[in-house]
Amino acid sequence: EVQLQASGGGLVQAGGSLRVSCAASGFTSPFTFEYYSIGWFRQAPGKEREGVSCISPSDGDTWYADSVKGRFTISSDNAKNTLYLQMNSLKPEDTAVYYCAKGRGSWPVRSFDFFGQGTQVTVSS
């Protein structure tokens, strides 16, 4: 059974940085962590969940939402089955619960079929 556990959220001032992590487990060969596209979503109070970024762990292809391009960097440590999101130049509008998610298949991803528990990121002005 696939499990995704996000961590590393917290309170940061606007302009600051934060890195969130997602520990993945439960993958079985040949459908390993590297096989799937993995991504980050976020949901702010009163808003719909939105995609932030995703990556193909096997070859490093990435995608970013326009709102975070140039500020956020997604990466993966395949030996540790861990996904990261480095967030720089944070803005109050980045405040949300951040979730990691497994894509329905490999890259290029069309949809995501499993979401883990989230981690709260709060950016104060």
C-alpha positions, 0 to 999 in steps of 0.5 A, spaced: 500 500 500 502 506 497 503 511 503 505 519 502 507 523 508 509 530 508 513 534 513 517 540 514 511 545 514 511 551 518 510 559 519 515 563 515 515 571 514 514 573 507 520 573 503 523 567 507 524 560 505 522 553 507 523 546 504 517 541 505 519 533 504 515 527 502 517 520 504 514 515 500 513 508 501 509 501 499 511 501 492 513 494 489 517 492 483 517 494 477 512 500 479 517 503 483 518 510 486 522 512 480 516 509 475 511 514 477 510 522 476 510 525 483 507 532 485 505 537 490 499 540 490 496 545 495 489 548 498 488 554 501 482 555 506 476 557 501 480 555 495 480 549 491 486 544 491 491 546 485 497 543 482 504 546 484 509 542 481 511 535 479 517 531 477 519 525 473 524 521 478 527 517 473 529 523 468 528 529 472 523 532 468 519 537 471 513 542 471 511 548 475 505 552 476 506 559 473 505 562 480 511 559 483 516 558 477 522 561 479 521 561 486 520 553 488 524 547 486 522 540 486 527 535 486 527 527 488 532 523 492 530 516 489 535 512 493 530 515 499 524 515 496 523 522 498 520 528 494 522 535 496 519 542 494 524 548 496 520 554 496 524 561 496 521 568 496 515 566 499 509 570 499 502 570 504 498 567 498 503 561 498 499 559 505 496 553 504 496 545 506 501 542 501 500 535 499 504 530 495 501 526 490 502 520 486 501 520 478 497 515 475 502 512 471 509 515 468 511 522 465 508 525 462 502 525 468 495 526 466 492 525 473 494 523 480 490 518 483 493 518 491 494 524 495 498 523 502 497 527 508 499 534 508 503 539 511 501 546 513 505 552 510 503 559 513 507 565 510 506 572 514 506 578 511 
